[in-house]
C-alpha cells in the first residue's frame, strides 16, 4: 500500500509540474499536435527543484509485470504514464523509447508502462489490446504497432475489430486475443494502472518518473538520456 501522505505529496508535485510545463490533454474531442520544442528552446525540459521528493517507491519492480521491460533489479527504473491517442506520447515512443530500450538491453534500465487513457474509450480499448498482446508475450511489438513511426492511429483503427486484426497481423492467436481483450481480468489491470496514474497526478500525458524524478512531456531525447545517466551514476 502507498502511504497516504507520500501519495498526496507526489500528486500535488506532479500536478504543479504539469500545470507549469505544458501538457497533452483532450481538446474538442481531438488529439493535440506533437510538441515542436527543440533542445535549444528556453522552455523548461526537466525538473530542477532540489526539494523534489524521491519517487522511486512508486516503481513496481514486479517480476510478473507483463507491461515492463528490463530486469527487476536494474539500477534505474522509468515509469511511463501514456495514452495511445496522445500525439506527444507517440512522438516520445518513436524518438526516445528506442534509445531507452538500449539501456534496457544493457541491463541498466527497467521500463514500466502505465496507460492512463485520458482520451477516452478508444484509448482504453487500445490499452486493453496491448495487455491482451502481453498475455501472449508480445506487449512491446503490439505497442509499437499501435504507434507506427511515432504516430497515433485513428479511432477507427482502434476499434475492437481493427485491434483483433492487428493481433493477427503480428501472428498472435486471434481467438485468445479477442477473449482477453474483453475479459474482466484485463479490465481490472488496465483500470488499476489508470487509477495509479491518476493518484499520482498524471491526468495529462505523457508523464514519467525516471530514477525517482518526474519528467513531463515529449522532451528532447537528450533530456531523458541526461536524466538516465545522472540516475545511473547516483545508483552506483
ABEGO torsion letter per residue (X at the ends): XBBAAAAAAAAAAAAAAAAAAEBBBBBGGBBBBBBABBAABABBABBABAABBBAAAABAGBAABAABBEBAABABBBBBBBBAABAAAAAAAAAAAAAAAAAAAAGABBBBBBBAGAAEAAAAAAAAAAAAAAAAGAAAAAAAAABBGGBBBBAAAABAAAAAAAAAAAGBBAAAAAAAAABAAAAAAAAAAAAAAAAAGBABOBBBBBGGBBBBEBBBAAAAAAAAAAAAAAAX
